[in-house]
Amino acid sequence: MTTKNIAEEARQVQMCIELIDLGARLQVLEVESDLSRGRLLKLYKEVRGESPPKGMLPFSADWFLTWMPNIHASLFFNIYRTIHAISHAERIDDFIKAYRLYLEQLSLDKLEPVLSLTRAWTLLRFYESEILDLATCESCGADYIRHAQDLKQGFVCGICQPPSRAGKTLKGPED
């Protein structure tokens, strides 16, 4: 192995460790790295102390369009887009930075994250595949995730015009 290959493999191992720490599923690691599945399994077990979860990744773009997930997906994606526009780093490195900033912002606001790392990664893949796109809210001017085929004119976001049941939960003791 050449020094260049060793350095690249070390970079990929470090990237996978960061992704695992943030909650990445094994399938995300397989797509984003050149490491073997066996190596990724060992790395996952070493970092998390357990086997990776089984099952399929989320595959529906519709989840990102429901009220709360759309707000969080749009927040994350706008952070990613800003970082990626000014960065000269690789896409996955910008993605990791953006997801960390998303978590940090929620922590500052004392909010629970709605978007897991796997969902954020899936969102990015849907955007890159032109399944999802952005629309600008005509009321506040912010950009929000939408289906790529949806009309962009006349769009009003879920913050400016929340649905009638937005933010309501199951009946509590006061209801």
N, C-alpha and C positions, 0 to 999 in steps of 0.2 A: 504494500500500500504506500502511496506517495504521501508526502507531508500535506499536500492540498486535500487529498481524499480523507486523511485522518482529521484534518481541521473541519471539513464539511460534515463528517459523521458526528464529530463532537458538537458542532453547532445544531445539528438535527436532534441529537440526544437532549441537549439543553432546551431546545424549543419544545420537544415532547414532554419534558419534565414540567415546564411552565404550563403547557396545555392540560396535563393531568392534574396539576395543582388547582387549576381553575375549573376542573370538572369535566374535561373532555372525555368523550366516549372513544373506544378503541377504533371505531370506523373513521373518526375524524383524524386520528393519528395516522392511520393507514393511508389516507388520501394526501395528507400534508407532509409526509416524510417518505424517505426511501428505505427506511429501516424495515427489516423482515417482521412478519406477524409474530413469530416466536420471540424476537428481541423486544418488540413492543409489549407483549404479554408480560415478560419478565420485568421490564421497566415499570409497567403499570403496577404490578404487585409490589415491587420495591418501593415505589413512591407512595401508594395508597394503603399498602398492607393488606390488600384483598384483591380478588379477581375482578376484572371489569364487568359491569352489568351486561347482560345479554339483551337481545331484542333489536328491533329495527329502529333506525333514526326517524325523527318526525319527517313526514313527507307531504303534508298539506300546507299550501301557502295561505289558506283561509284562516288559520290560527292567528297569523300576524295582523289580520284585519279586524279582529274583535276589539272592543274598546280599550281595555287596559293593556293587553299585549301590543296593540298598535302604538300606543303612547310610548311604551318602553322600547319597542323595536325601532321606532322613529328616533328616539333619543340616542340609542346606541348607534344607529346607522349614521346619523349626522355627526357624531363624535368620530366614527371611523372615517367617514368621507373627508372631514377636515384634516385629520392626521395624515391620511393617505395622499391628500393633495399637496401637502408641504414636505412630506417625508421622501427620503431617497432609499428607504429600507424596503425589504421584501413585503409582499402583501400580508403574509401570515404574521410577521412581526408587528405591522401596523394594526392588524386585527387583535393581537394580544394586548397591545397598548390601549386600544380603544375599549376592549372589554374591561380591563383594569380601571380605566377612567369611569366607565359606566358604573361599576361596582362602588368606586370611591364616591361618585356623586350621590348615589342612593344612600350610602352610609352617612354622608354629611346631612342629607335630608331625613335621616332616620326612616328610610323606606326599605321594604323587602324587595329584592330583585325578582322580576317576573320572567326575565329572559335568562335562561341557562346558557352556558357557553355553547352547548350543542345547538340550541335554538338560534343563537346569534350567528354561529357558523352556517347553519342552514339558511338563515336570512340572507347572508352574504352570497351564498351559492344561488339562491333564487334570484337575487338581483343581477348577478353576473350572467345568469341564464335568461334574463329578460322576462322572467315570470312575474316578478315584482318590480315596481318602479317608484318614483317619488312624485307627489303632487303638492303644490303649494296651496296652503289654506288662504282663501280670499279674505278672511277676517284678520288673522294674526300674522300672516306672511311666512310662517314656518313650513318646512317641508316634512311631509308624512309619507309613510309607506302605503302604497296602493297596488292593486293588480295593474299590470302593464297595459291591459286593454281597457281599463276604466277611463271614463272621461276625466280630463284634468280641469276643465272649466267648471266653475261653480262649486268647487270642492271646499267644504268647511270641515275642519278637523273635529275630533271627538272632545277636545278641550273647550273649544269655542261653542260647540253645540253638542253637549253630551246626550247620549240616549237616555230615555226616561228612567231606566233602571240602573244607570251608571253609578257605581260606588255603593250600591245597596247590597247588604249581605243578608244572610238568614236572620229571621226575627230574633232579636235579643231580649233580655229581661224587661227592657223599657217599652217594648212594642205591645 
